[in-house]
Amino acid sequence: MAKYKITLGRETCIGAASCVACAEDFWKLVDDSKVDIIGGARENGNKIQTIVIEEKDFEKNLEAAKSCPVNAIHIKNLQTGKDEI
């Protein structure tokens, strides 16, 4: 079963929250009017957030990434190394 790494660039995020609408169990709008990955690791002073997901959660997170108007969300297949978005 494939695993995927989601990366959120919080500096790029404008808080549109379309990702929250697509996958509310993975994304939340927070006090600074940007989104966070629920349970995600924070890097570089919280400018970047990451999480590894299972294949069962891929489609809804792919929809979330595609819905982002500023392309702040990226997904990589950890098995193949392919960038999905």
N, CA, C and O atoms as a GROMACS GRO file, in nm:
protein
  340
    1MET      N    1   0.084  -0.118   0.000
    1MET     CA    2   0.000   0.000   0.000
    1MET      C    3   0.089   0.125   0.000
    1MET      O    4   0.181   0.137   0.081
    2ALA      N    5   0.060   0.216  -0.089
    2ALA     CA    6   0.142   0.337  -0.104
    2ALA      C    7   0.121   0.433   0.012
    2ALA      O    8   0.014   0.437   0.074
    3LYS      N    9   0.225   0.509   0.040
    3LYS     CA   10   0.217   0.618   0.136
    3LYS      C   11   0.253   0.746   0.063
    3LYS      O   12   0.329   0.745  -0.034
    4TYR      N   13   0.199   0.855   0.112
    4TYR     CA   14   0.217   0.984   0.048
    4TYR      C   15   0.258   1.087   0.152
    4TYR      O   16   0.212   1.084   0.266
    5LYS      N   17   0.345   1.179   0.112
    5LYS     CA   18   0.385   1.288   0.200
    5LYS      C   19   0.318   1.416   0.149
    5LYS      O   20   0.334   1.456   0.034
    6ILE      N   21   0.243   1.478   0.239
    6ILE     CA   22   0.180   1.606   0.209
    6ILE      C   23   0.268   1.715   0.268
    6ILE      O   24   0.311   1.705   0.383
    7THR      N   25   0.293   1.819   0.190
    7THR     CA   26   0.369   1.934   0.236
    7THR      C   27   0.285   2.059   0.215
    7THR      O   28   0.233   2.084   0.106
    8LEU      N   29   0.271   2.137   0.322
    8LEU     CA   30   0.199   2.264   0.318
    8LEU      C   31   0.298   2.378   0.335
    8LEU      O   32   0.372   2.382   0.433
    9GLY      N   33   0.299   2.469   0.241
    9GLY     CA   34   0.379   2.591   0.253
    9GLY      C   35   0.291   2.699   0.315
    9GLY      O   36   0.213   2.764   0.245
   10ARG      N   37   0.304   2.720   0.445
   10ARG     CA   38   0.216   2.814   0.515
   10ARG      C   39   0.237   2.958   0.471
   10ARG      O   40   0.143   3.037   0.478
   11GLU      N   41   0.355   2.994   0.428
   11GLU     CA   42   0.378   3.131   0.382
   11GLU      C   43   0.298   3.160   0.254
   11GLU      O   44   0.261   3.274   0.228
   12THR      N   45   0.274   3.057   0.175
   12THR     CA   46   0.197   3.071   0.052
   12THR      C   47   0.046   3.072   0.080
   12THR      O   48  -0.030   3.136   0.007
   13CYS      N   49   0.005   3.003   0.184
   13CYS     CA   50  -0.137   2.989   0.219
   13CYS      C   51  -0.203   3.125   0.238
   13CYS      O   52  -0.147   3.214   0.303
   14ILE      N   53  -0.324   3.141   0.181
   14ILE     CA   54  -0.400   3.265   0.199
   14ILE      C   55  -0.526   3.242   0.283
   14ILE      O   56  -0.606   3.333   0.300
   15GLY      N   57  -0.543   3.121   0.335
   15GLY     CA   58  -0.656   3.092   0.422
   15GLY      C   59  -0.789   3.077   0.350
   15GLY      O   60  -0.894   3.100   0.410
   16ALA      N   61  -0.787   3.039   0.224
   16ALA     CA   62  -0.912   3.019   0.150
   16ALA      C   63  -0.993   2.904   0.209
   16ALA      O   64  -1.116   2.902   0.196
   17ALA      N   65  -0.927   2.809   0.272
   17ALA     CA   66  -0.989   2.696   0.342
   17ALA      C   67  -1.063   2.599   0.250
   17ALA      O   68  -1.148   2.524   0.297
   18SER      N   69  -1.033   2.601   0.122
   18SER     CA   70  -1.094   2.503   0.033
   18SER      C   71  -1.048   2.362   0.069
   18SER      O   72  -1.121   2.265   0.049
   19CYS      N   73  -0.927   2.350   0.120
   19CYS     CA   74  -0.876   2.220   0.164
   19CYS      C   75  -0.957   2.167   0.283
   19CYS      O   76  -0.983   2.047   0.292
   20VAL      N   77  -0.998   2.257   0.371
   20VAL     CA   78  -1.080   2.218   0.486
   20VAL      C   79  -1.213   2.162   0.437
   20VAL      O   80  -1.262   2.063   0.491
   21ALA      N   81  -1.271   2.225   0.337
   21ALA     CA   82  -1.398   2.179   0.283
   21ALA      C   83  -1.386   2.041   0.219
   21ALA      O   84  -1.481   1.963   0.222
   22CYS      N   85  -1.270   2.010   0.164
   22CYS     CA   86  -1.248   1.880   0.098
   22CYS      C   87  -1.213   1.768   0.195
   22CYS      O   88  -1.252   1.653   0.175
   23ALA      N   89  -1.138   1.802   0.300
   23ALA     CA   90  -1.086   1.698   0.390
   23ALA      C   91  -1.074   1.754   0.531
   23ALA      O   92  -0.963   1.773   0.582
   24GLU      N   93  -1.186   1.781   0.594
   24GLU     CA   94  -1.185   1.848   0.725
   24GLU      C   95  -1.120   1.766   0.836
   24GLU      O   96  -1.087   1.820   0.941
   25ASP      N   97  -1.101   1.637   0.814
   25ASP     CA   98  -1.032   1.557   0.915
   25ASP      C   99  -0.879   1.570   0.904
   25ASP      O  100  -0.807   1.516   0.988
   26PHE      N  101  -0.830   1.642   0.802
   26PHE     CA  102  -0.686   1.664   0.784
   26PHE      C  103  -0.645   1.810   0.790
   26PHE      O  104  -0.528   1.841   0.814
   27TRP      N  105  -0.740   1.900   0.769
   27TRP     CA  106  -0.708   2.042   0.756
   27TRP      C  107  -0.797   2.125   0.848
   27TRP      O  108  -0.914   2.094   0.867
   28LYS      N  109  -0.738   2.233   0.907
   28LYS     CA  110  -0.819   2.324   0.988
   28LYS      C  111  -0.768   2.466   0.971
   28LYS      O  112  -0.649   2.490   0.955
   29LEU      N  113  -0.862   2.560   0.975
   29LEU     CA  114  -0.830   2.702   0.971
   29LEU      C  115  -0.798   2.744   1.113
   29LEU      O  116  -0.872   2.712   1.206
   30VAL      N  117  -0.687   2.815   1.131
   30VAL     CA  118  -0.643   2.853   1.266
   30VAL      C  119  -0.644   3.005   1.283
   30VAL      O  120  -0.678   3.079   1.190
   31ASP      N  121  -0.607   3.049   1.402
   31ASP     CA  122  -0.620   3.189   1.442
   31ASP      C  123  -0.549   3.290   1.352
   31ASP      O  124  -0.592   3.404   1.344
   32ASP      N  125  -0.442   3.250   1.284
   32ASP     CA  126  -0.372   3.346   1.198
   32ASP      C  127  -0.430   3.350   1.055
   32ASP      O  128  -0.369   3.404   0.963
   33SER      N  129  -0.550   3.293   1.041
   33SER     CA  130  -0.623   3.291   0.913
   33SER      C  131  -0.552   3.212   0.804
   33SER      O  132  -0.565   3.241   0.685
   34LYS      N  133  -0.476   3.113   0.846
   34LYS     CA  134  -0.413   3.018   0.754
   34LYS      C  135  -0.455   2.879   0.799
   34LYS      O  136  -0.512   2.863   0.907
   35VAL      N  137  -0.427   2.779   0.717
   35VAL     CA  138  -0.462   2.643   0.756
   35VAL      C  139  -0.342   2.571   0.816
   35VAL      O  140  -0.227   2.606   0.792
   36ASP      N  141  -0.373   2.470   0.895
   36ASP     CA  142  -0.275   2.377   0.949
   36ASP      C  143  -0.314   2.236   0.906
   36ASP      O  144  -0.431   2.207   0.884
   37ILE      N  145  -0.214   2.150   0.894
   37ILE     CA  146  -0.239   2.008   0.878
   37ILE      C  147  -0.260   1.951   1.018
   37ILE      O  148  -0.173   1.963   1.104
   38ILE      N  149  -0.374   1.892   1.042
   38ILE     CA  150  -0.403   1.834   1.173
   38ILE      C  151  -0.303   1.720   1.199
   38ILE      O  152  -0.297   1.624   1.124
   39GLY      N  153  -0.226   1.733   1.306
   39GLY     CA  154  -0.128   1.632   1.342
   39GLY      C  155   0.000   1.638   1.261
   39GLY      O  156   0.085   1.549   1.271
   40GLY      N  157   0.016   1.742   1.181
   40GLY     CA  158   0.134   1.754   1.096
   40GLY      C  159   0.256   1.801   1.173
   40GLY      O  160   0.245   1.867   1.277
   41ALA      N  161   0.373   1.766   1.121
   41ALA     CA  162   0.500   1.813   1.178
   41ALA      C  163   0.526   1.954   1.129
   41ALA      O  164   0.497   1.987   1.014
   42ARG      N  165   0.582   2.035   1.217
   42ARG     CA  166   0.613   2.174   1.183
   42ARG      C  167   0.763   2.190   1.166
   42ARG      O  168   0.842   2.145   1.249
   43GLU      N  169   0.802   2.256   1.057
   43GLU     CA  170   0.943   2.276   1.025
   43GLU      C  171   0.969   2.422   0.993
   43GLU      O  172   0.878   2.496   0.957
   44ASN      N  173   1.093   2.463   1.007
   44ASN     CA  174   1.138   2.596   0.966
   44ASN      C  175   1.050   2.707   1.026
   44ASN      O  176   1.000   2.793   0.955
   45GLY      N  177   1.034   2.701   1.159
   45GLY     CA  178   0.954   2.803   1.226
   45GLY      C  179   0.808   2.799   1.188
   45GLY      O  180   0.741   2.902   1.186
   46ASN      N  181   0.756   2.681   1.157
   46ASN     CA  182   0.618   2.656   1.116
   46ASN      C  183   0.585   2.714   0.978
   46ASN      O  184   0.468   2.734   0.945
   47LYS      N  185   0.687   2.741   0.898
   47LYS     CA  186   0.663   2.786   0.761
   47LYS      C  187   0.623   2.670   0.671
   47LYS      O  188   0.558   2.688   0.568
   48ILE      N  189   0.662   2.550   0.713
   48ILE     CA  190   0.634   2.427   0.638
   48ILE      C  191   0.571   2.328   0.734
   48ILE      O  192   0.616   2.313   0.848
   49GLN      N  193   0.466   2.259   0.688
   49GLN     CA  194   0.408   2.150   0.766
   49GLN      C  195   0.402   2.027   0.677
   49GLN      O  196   0.376   2.037   0.557
   50THR      N  197   0.425   1.911   0.737
   50THR     CA  198   0.423   1.785   0.661
   50THR      C  199   0.349   1.678   0.739
   50THR      O  200   0.339   1.683   0.862
   51ILE      N  201   0.298   1.582   0.665
   51ILE     CA  202   0.238   1.463   0.724
   51ILE      C  203   0.246   1.351   0.621
   51ILE      O  204   0.241   1.376   0.500
   52VAL      N  205   0.259   1.228   0.667
   52VAL     CA  206   0.256   1.112   0.580
   52VAL      C  207   0.119   1.047   0.596
   52VAL      O  208   0.073   1.023   0.707
   53ILE      N  209   0.055   1.020   0.483
   53ILE     CA  210  -0.078   0.960   0.484
   53ILE      C  211  -0.078   0.825   0.414
   53ILE      O  212   0.013   0.793   0.336
   54GLU      N  213  -0.179   0.748   0.443
   54GLU     CA  214  -0.200   0.618   0.378
   54GLU      C  215  -0.275   0.638   0.246
   54GLU      O  216  -0.334   0.743   0.221
   55GLU      N  217  -0.271   0.537   0.164
   55GLU     CA  218  -0.337   0.542   0.034
   55GLU      C  219  -0.487   0.570   0.045
   55GLU      O  220  -0.544   0.636  -0.041
   56LYS      N  221  -0.550   0.520   0.150
   56LYS     CA  222  -0.694   0.539   0.169
   56LYS      C  223  -0.732   0.686   0.184
   56LYS      O  224  -0.846   0.724   0.157
   57ASP      N  225  -0.639   0.770   0.225
   57ASP     CA  226  -0.665   0.912   0.244
   57ASP      C  227  -0.614   0.999   0.129
   57ASP      O  228  -0.623   1.121   0.134
   58PHE      N  229  -0.560   0.935   0.026
   58PHE     CA  230  -0.499   1.008  -0.083
   58PHE      C  231  -0.598   1.091  -0.164
   58PHE      O  232  -0.575   1.210  -0.187
   59GLU      N  233  -0.707   1.032  -0.208
   59GLU     CA  234  -0.799   1.101  -0.300
   59GLU      C  235  -0.855   1.230  -0.241
   59GLU      O  236  -0.857   1.332  -0.309
   60LYS      N  237  -0.901   1.225  -0.115
   60LYS     CA  238  -0.959   1.347  -0.058
   60LYS      C  239  -0.852   1.454  -0.037
   60LYS      O  240  -0.882   1.574  -0.048
   61ASN      N  241  -0.729   1.414  -0.007
   61ASN     CA  242  -0.622   1.512   0.008
   61ASN      C  243  -0.572   1.562  -0.127
   61ASN      O  244  -0.526   1.676  -0.137
   62LEU      N  245  -0.580   1.480  -0.230
   62LEU     CA  246  -0.549   1.525  -0.365
   62LEU      C  247  -0.651   1.631  -0.407
   62LEU      O  248  -0.614   1.733  -0.466
   63GLU      N  249  -0.776   1.607  -0.377
   63GLU     CA  250  -0.882   1.706  -0.406
   63GLU      C  251  -0.855   1.835  -0.329
   63GLU      O  252  -0.871   1.945  -0.382
   64ALA      N  253  -0.814   1.822  -0.203
   64ALA     CA  254  -0.782   1.940  -0.122
   64ALA      C  255  -0.667   2.019  -0.184
   64ALA      O  256  -0.673   2.141  -0.193
   65ALA      N  257  -0.563   1.949  -0.227
   65ALA     CA  258  -0.448   2.015  -0.288
   65ALA      C  259  -0.486   2.083  -0.419
   65ALA      O  260  -0.444   2.196  -0.445
   66LYS      N  261  -0.564   2.017  -0.501
   66LYS     CA  262  -0.606   2.074  -0.629
   66LYS      C  263  -0.698   2.195  -0.609
   66LYS      O  264  -0.703   2.284  -0.695
   67SER      N  265  -0.770   2.199  -0.498
   67SER     CA  266  -0.863   2.309  -0.474
   67SER      C  267  -0.793   2.434  -0.421
   67SER      O  268  -0.852   2.542  -0.420
   68CYS      N  269  -0.667   2.422  -0.378
   68CYS     CA  270  -0.594   2.536  -0.322
   68CYS      C  271  -0.568   2.639  -0.432
   68CYS      O  272  -0.502   2.607  -0.531
   69PRO      N  273  -0.618   2.762  -0.415
   69PRO     CA  274  -0.601   2.861  -0.521
   69PRO      C  275  -0.458   2.913  -0.539
   69PRO      O  276  -0.428   2.976  -0.640
   70VAL      N  277  -0.371   2.886  -0.441
   70VAL     CA  278  -0.233   2.935  -0.451
   70VAL      C  279  -0.130   2.822  -0.453
   70VAL      O  280  -0.010   2.846  -0.438
   71ASN      N  281  -0.176   2.698  -0.471
   71ASN     CA  282  -0.087   2.581  -0.481
   71ASN      C  283   0.007   2.569  -0.362
   71ASN      O  284   0.127   2.544  -0.380
   72ALA      N  285  -0.046   2.585  -0.242
   72ALA     CA  286   0.036   2.576  -0.121
   72ALA      C  287   0.054   2.432  -0.073
   72ALA      O  288   0.134   2.406   0.016
   73ILE      N  289  -0.022   2.339  -0.132
   73ILE     CA  290  -0.021   2.199  -0.088
   73ILE      C  291   0.041   2.112  -0.198
   73ILE      O  292   0.002   2.120  -0.314
   74HIS      N  293   0.138   2.030  -0.158
   74HIS     CA  294   0.204   1.939  -0.251
   74HIS      C  295   0.199   1.798  -0.194
   74HIS      O  296   0.208   1.779  -0.072
   75ILE      N  297   0.186   1.700  -0.283
   75ILE     CA  298   0.178   1.560  -0.240
   75ILE      C  299   0.278   1.478  -0.322
   75ILE      O  300   0.283   1.489  -0.444
   76LYS      N  301   0.357   1.397  -0.251
   76LYS     CA  302   0.455   1.310  -0.316
   76LYS      C  303   0.427   1.165  -0.278
   76LYS      O  304   0.403   1.134  -0.162
   77ASN      N  305   0.431   1.077  -0.377
   77ASN     CA  306   0.421   0.933  -0.355
   77ASN      C  307   0.556   0.887  -0.302
   77ASN      O  308   0.657   0.896  -0.372
   78LEU      N  309   0.559   0.837  -0.180
   78LEU     CA  310   0.687   0.798  -0.119
   78LEU      C  311   0.742   0.668  -0.177
   78LEU      O  312   0.862   0.643  -0.166
   79GLN      N  313   0.658   0.587  -0.237
   79GLN     CA  314   0.704   0.463  -0.297
   79GLN      C  315   0.774   0.488  -0.430
   79GLN      O  316   0.879   0.430  -0.457
   80THR      N  317   0.716   0.574  -0.512
   80THR     CA  318   0.770   0.599  -0.646
   80THR      C  319   0.856   0.726  -0.654
   80THR      O  320   0.936   0.742  -0.746
   81GLY      N  321   0.838   0.815  -0.555
   81GLY     CA  322   0.907   0.943  -0.558
   81GLY      C  323   0.841   1.046  -0.649
   81GLY      O  324   0.891   1.157  -0.664
   82LYS      N  325   0.728   1.008  -0.709
   82LYS     CA  326   0.657   1.095  -0.803
   82LYS      C  327   0.579   1.203  -0.729
   82LYS      O  328   0.512   1.176  -0.629
   83ASP      N  329   0.590   1.326  -0.778
   83ASP     CA  330   0.507   1.435  -0.727
   83ASP      C  331   0.368   1.419  -0.788
   83ASP      O  332   0.352   1.420  -0.910
   84GLU      N  333   0.269   1.406  -0.702
   84GLU     CA  334   0.131   1.390  -0.749
   84GLU      C  335   0.069   1.525  -0.780
   84GLU      O  336  -0.018   1.537  -0.866
   85ILE      N  337   0.114   1.625  -0.708
   85ILE     CA  338   0.069   1.762  -0.733
   85ILE      C  339   0.169   1.856  -0.668
   85ILE      O  340   0.154   1.978  -0.675
   0.00000   0.00000   0.00000
